[in-house]
Amino acid sequence: MTDSPSSPFSARGTTADVEQGLALAPKFDADGLIAAIVTDYSTGAVLMFAWMNAEALRLSLDTGTAHFWSRSRGRLWQKGEESGNTLAIREARVDCDQDAIWLRVVVGGAGVACHTGARSCFYRSIPLGGGADRLTRSDP
């Protein structure tokens, strides 16, 4: 998908090219998706995890507003298009093998990133050392 002539991204080269080079050559999975981790620009708190296809990544980078691919709806969506809780990208990074994206954002609207109304989608903790069938609420 990323190596097609219509792709806005660089073709993937050697491992050294991908890991050390300065060309953006994202590695999309078999479904054409790449993982996106979103954190708060000021605090570093993890806000959400979502998927991007090439179009969502391109739109996000071009507009500075986070766009994702909804697997459940089967369509592209801009975060906050209904709620107003948009994600203004302040920094975008790619990991070493370019198969994950990290967005550092400022949340607009009411300042919540989760569709449940929580600040972060990661608002529950899993206890360590037993009791893995229970969760505790722990807003980051």
N, C-alpha and C positions, 0 to 999 in steps of 0.2 A: 504494500500500500504506500509506504513512504518513498519507495524508489521509482514510483511512476512519474512520467514527465509532468503531470499536472500538480504534483506535490509541491507545496511551498517550502519544503524542508530539504536539506542536503541528503544525498544518497549515503547509506551506511558504508563505511570503508572498512579498513582493517580494525582489529581490536585496539591497536595503538591510536588510530585515527579517532575512533569513537571515545576512548578513555582519556586521551591527552589533547586531542585537537580542539579547535574552536568553532567547528561547524555544528550547527544544531541538526542532528540526525536521529530523531526519536525512534525508538523501537516499539512499534505497536504490536499487540498480541494477535493471535489468530482471528479474533473478532474485530480487529482494527482499532483497539482501545489501548490507552495508556493510563496508568494509575496517577491520580493527582491528590496530593496531600495539601491541605489548606491550613495555615496558621495565622494567628493574629500578628500583625506587623509590630505592634508595640510590646505586647506581653510574651509572644512566642507560644501562647497556648494553642494546642491543636484544636481546630474548629470543625473540620470535616474531612472526609475522604470521598472522592467521586471518580468517575471515569471520564476521559476525554477521547474523542476521535480526532482525526487530523483537522477537521473543520473547527471543532471546539477549541483546539489548541491555537490554531491560526487566528480565530476571532478574538480569543482571550489576549493574545500577544498584540494584535493589531489595535484593539479597542481599549485595553487596560481594564476591562471588566470581565470577570470570570464567566465562562460558558462551559457547559459540560454535555456529555451524552447520557441521556436517561435510558438505561437498559429496560426499565419497566414500561416506559412510555414509547420507547423506540424512536426517540427524536432528540434533536439538539435543544438545549434550553439555556437561558441566561439566568444565573442565580439571582433571585429577587424579582424576576419578571412578574410574579403575582403578589408577593409579599412586600416588595420594596426594599428588602434586606439584601441589597446588591453587594458584591465583593469587588472593591477597587484594588487592583493589583499594584502593589508598590515594588515588589521584586518577584521575579520568576527564576527558578533554578532547575537544573536537570541533574540527576544522579550520575554516577561514574559510567555506567553502561547505557545511559540514556533511555531507561525503561520506566522511569518514574519522574513526575514533575512535582515541584514544591512551589506553592504560591504563598507569598506573604502578603496579607491583605488588610485593608481597613473595611469594616463592615458598615454599610449604610443603613438607612431606615431606623428600625428599632434596635439595631445592633445585635441581632441574633442570627446565627448561621444555620441553626437546625430548624427543620420544618415543624418540629414539635413545640417551638417557641423557646427552647433552651439556647443559651449563648453558644454552646458547643454541642455537636452530635455525640461527644464522648462524655456524657454527664453521669455515667454509672461506672463503678469500679467492681472488678472481680477479685474477691478475697484470695490471698495467697495462703498456702499451707493448709488446704482443706476447705470444705464448704464451697466448692466450685459451682454448686448448683444454685447459689444465691448471689445477688447483686446488691450493692449499696449505692445510694445516690451520693455523688461527690462532684458537684459543679466545679470545673476548673477555674 
